[in-house]
Amino acid sequence: MYCHRHDLGLILFDDHLIAKSDPKFKNPFWQKLLIPKVLRESGLKIKSVCHLDTDVIINPFSPNIFDGHDETKVGLISQMKRMPYDRQEVLRRVAFLRNRYLSSTYPLDSILFASIEQLFEFSSLEPQNDYACTGVFIFSPEHHSDVITNFFNEFDDTVVTPDSGGEELHFNYLIQSKNLDEWLDYRFQAIWIYEVAWKYSFLYDEANRKNLDLVKKCIEASLFSSYFLHFAGPWHESQFWKQVLLFDDPETTERFKDFAEYMQMPVTGMPKGSIKPKEIS
């Protein structure tokens, strides 16, 4: 729906982009770094690409993420800065609620609270200014294929990362150290674990987690204030995207469409007189 509305192409990768026997094969998350090369060599005429992890739900009536983007830059969304919450406070809520409701062994003090500097130092990389979640980012096959592919080939499966071998920390280092970074609105990748800990802490209760109608209402409420919602992470609160097919419901889709159209309507601020709700019988 989003692609159709903005006249965008859609490509799905559903297999490895490198053979498991290849000495450069590592955690499959790294394979997103091979997409620029694959697309450039495909012969398709593609100006820019927005990579999306599969656990991202999009409000189909959101703005076009490519509008205003500099195609020579890599568009990133910070999970450290320019957020609508105090990051340390929301992380304390995540840790406390996981410990209280999901597992008593979940630590109340862990790498979850690491600073930007600590994260880069974990992998012996020079600290950068910010840290993006790489579930959503924009790149250009023409401008970025070589630099990203060459970086991918620098590492094998012995690479040390704070997230069990994922690419996120190293990709952040590459893009920022090369001054290729362009920072996008947080609403293009609102993080669900922050949303649920900040706004819907009652979903940590098992009975509420099993109430998919309640979960759906919370996800819908989050998408009224954001564009893309990323269910990042392996913990229970991140698995709802597999269970709730929000926009399969025509009523929900129509409501979001009406809201998007209303948000574009000019308002005058002129008084309408006393407006009273209908009497409740």
C-alpha positions in Angstrom: 0.0 0.0 0.0 2.8 2.4 0.9 4.8 1.6 -2.3 1.6 1.9 -4.5 0.7 5.3 -2.9 4.2 6.7 -3.6 4.9 4.9 -6.9 7.8 2.9 -5.4 9.2 -0.4 -6.5 9.4 -3.3 -4.0 12.1 -6.0 -3.9 12.0 -9.0 -1.5 15.2 -10.9 -0.6 14.3 -14.3 0.7 17.5 -16.2 0.4 21.2 -15.8 1.3 23.2 -13.4 -0.9 26.4 -15.3 -0.3 27.1 -19.0 -0.1 27.5 -20.5 3.4 30.8 -22.0 2.1 32.2 -18.6 1.4 34.9 -17.6 3.9 33.3 -14.2 4.3 29.9 -15.7 5.3 28.9 -14.5 8.8 25.8 -13.7 10.7 23.1 -13.3 8.0 22.3 -9.8 9.2 25.5 -8.7 7.5 24.1 -9.7 4.1 22.1 -6.4 4.0 25.5 -4.9 3.2 25.6 -6.9 -0.1 22.3 -5.5 -1.4 23.9 -2.4 -3.0 26.2 -4.6 -5.0 23.5 -7.1 -6.0 21.2 -4.3 -7.2 23.9 -2.5 -9.1 24.8 -5.6 -10.9 21.2 -6.5 -11.6 20.8 -4.0 -14.4 17.8 -2.4 -12.7 17.8 1.3 -12.9 17.5 2.2 -9.2 18.2 5.7 -7.8 17.8 5.0 -4.1 16.8 2.1 -1.9 15.2 2.0 1.5 16.2 -1.2 3.3 13.6 -2.6 5.6 13.9 -5.5 8.0 10.9 -7.8 7.8 9.8 -6.9 11.4 8.9 -3.3 10.4 5.2 -2.3 10.1 4.5 0.7 8.0 1.7 3.2 8.2 0.8 3.2 4.5 -0.3 6.8 4.6 3.1 8.1 5.9 5.2 10.6 3.9 7.6 9.3 1.2 10.8 8.5 3.0 12.8 9.5 -0.1 11.5 13.1 -0.2 14.4 15.5 0.4 17.0 12.7 0.7 20.5 13.3 -0.7 21.2 10.2 -2.7 25.0 10.6 -2.1 24.3 10.0 1.6 23.1 7.0 3.6 19.9 7.8 5.4 20.0 6.6 9.1 17.6 6.9 12.0 19.2 7.3 15.5 18.3 5.2 18.5 20.3 7.5 20.7 19.4 11.1 19.8 16.4 13.1 18.6 14.0 10.7 20.3 10.7 11.6 21.8 11.6 10.1 25.1 14.4 10.4 27.6 16.5 7.4 26.5 18.0 6.4 29.9 14.5 6.5 31.5 12.9 4.4 28.7 15.7 1.8 28.9 15.3 1.6 32.7 11.6 0.9 32.1 12.5 -1.8 29.6 15.0 -3.5 32.0 12.6 -3.3 35.0 9.6 -4.6 33.1 11.5 -7.5 31.5 12.9 -8.4 34.9 9.5 -8.2 36.6 7.3 -9.8 34.0 9.4 -11.8 31.5 12.4 -13.2 33.3 13.7 -12.7 36.8 17.2 -13.4 35.4 17.1 -10.4 33.1 19.7 -8.0 34.5 18.8 -4.5 35.7 22.2 -3.3 34.7 23.7 -4.5 31.4 25.1 -3.3 28.0 21.5 -2.1 27.3 22.7 1.1 29.0 26.0 1.4 27.2 26.9 4.9 25.8 27.7 5.5 22.2 31.4 5.5 23.1 31.2 2.2 25.1 29.5 0.4 22.1 32.2 1.3 19.7 35.0 0.5 22.1 33.4 -2.9 22.7 34.6 -3.8 19.1 37.7 -1.7 19.2 36.3 0.9 16.8 36.8 4.6 17.0 33.7 6.1 18.6 31.3 8.1 16.3 28.8 10.8 17.1 25.6 8.8 16.9 24.2 5.3 16.7 21.5 4.1 14.3 19.2 1.1 14.3 19.9 -0.5 10.9 16.4 -2.0 10.5 15.7 1.0 8.2 18.2 2.9 6.2 18.5 4.5 2.7 21.4 4.0 0.2 22.2 4.3 -3.4 23.5 1.3 -5.4 25.5 3.7 -7.6 27.1 5.7 -4.9 27.6 3.2 -2.1 28.0 -0.2 -3.6 31.8 -0.3 -3.6 32.5 1.2 -0.2 29.9 -1.0 1.6 30.9 -4.2 -0.3 34.6 -3.7 0.4 33.8 -3.1 4.1 31.7 -6.4 4.2 34.7 -8.3 2.8 37.0 -7.0 5.6 35.4 -9.4 8.1 34.7 -13.1 8.6 32.7 -14.9 11.2 35.2 -14.1 13.9 34.1 -10.4 14.0 33.4 -9.2 17.5 30.2 -7.3 18.1 28.0 -6.5 21.2 24.9 -8.1 19.5 26.1 -11.7 18.9 27.7 -11.1 15.5 25.3 -8.6 13.9 26.3 -5.9 11.5 24.8 -2.8 13.2 27.7 -1.5 15.1 30.2 -1.9 12.3 27.8 -0.4 9.7 27.4 2.6 12.0 31.2 3.0 12.1 31.6 2.7 8.3 28.9 5.2 7.4 29.8 7.9 10.0 33.6 7.5 9.6 33.2 8.1 5.9 31.0 11.2 6.5 28.2 9.5 4.5 25.5 9.9 7.2 22.3 11.8 6.8 19.9 11.6 9.8 16.2 11.1 9.2 13.1 11.7 11.4 12.8 9.2 14.3 9.2 8.6 13.1 10.6 6.6 10.2 11.8 4.0 12.7 10.0 4.2 16.0 11.3 1.4 18.2 8.5 -0.8 19.6 10.3 -1.8 22.8 10.5 1.8 23.6 6.9 2.4 22.7 5.6 -0.5 24.8 7.7 0.3 27.8 6.8 4.0 27.7 3.1 3.9 26.8 1.8 0.4 27.1 3.5 -1.2 30.1 0.4 -3.2 30.8 1.3 -5.4 27.8 4.1 -7.0 29.8 1.4 -8.8 31.8 0.9 -12.2 30.2 -2.8 -12.1 30.0 -2.7 -8.8 28.2 0.0 -10.0 25.8 -2.3 -12.8 24.8 -5.1 -10.4 24.1 -4.3 -9.7 20.4 -7.1 -7.2 20.1 -5.6 -5.1 22.8 -2.1 -5.5 21.3 -3.5 -4.4 17.9 -5.1 -1.2 19.5 -1.7 -0.3 21.0 0.2 -0.8 17.7 -2.4 1.2 15.9 -2.1 4.0 18.5 1.7 4.0 18.0 1.4 4.3 14.2 -0.9 7.3 14.6 2.2 9.2 15.9 4.9 7.5 13.8 5.5 6.3 10.2 7.4 3.0 10.5 7.3 0.9 13.6 10.2 -1.5 14.1 9.7 -4.6 16.3 13.5 -5.1 16.9 14.9 -7.7 19.2 14.3 -11.3 20.3 12.3 -10.6 23.5 8.6 -11.3 23.9 7.4 -7.8 23.4 9.0 -7.7 20.0 7.1 -10.7 18.5 3.7 -9.0 18.1 4.4 -8.1 14.5 4.1 -11.8 13.6 0.6 -12.0 15.2 -1.1 -8.7 14.4 -2.0 -8.1 10.7 -3.0 -4.5 11.2 -3.8 -3.4 7.7 -5.6 -6.5 6.7 -8.5 -4.9 8.4 -10.3 -2.5 5.9 -11.8 -0.5 8.8 -8.3 0.2 10.2 -6.9 1.1 6.8 -9.8 3.5 6.1 -9.3 5.2 9.5 -5.6 5.8 8.8 -6.5 7.1 5.3 -9.0 9.5 6.7 -6.6 10.7 9.4 -3.8 11.3 6.8 -6.2 13.3 4.7 -7.4 15.3 7.7 -3.8 16.2 8.6 -3.4 17.8 5.2 -6.6 19.9 5.6 -6.0 23.6 6.5 -7.7 24.7 9.7 -8.8 28.3 10.4 -9.0 28.6 14.2 -12.3 30.4 13.8 -14.9 29.8 16.6 -17.9 27.6 15.9 -19.8 28.6 19.0 -20.5 26.3 21.9 -19.9 22.7 20.9 -21.4 20.1 23.3 -21.3 16.3 23.1 -24.5 14.5 22.5 -26.3 13.6 25.7 -25.4 10.1 26.9 -28.6 8.1 27.5 
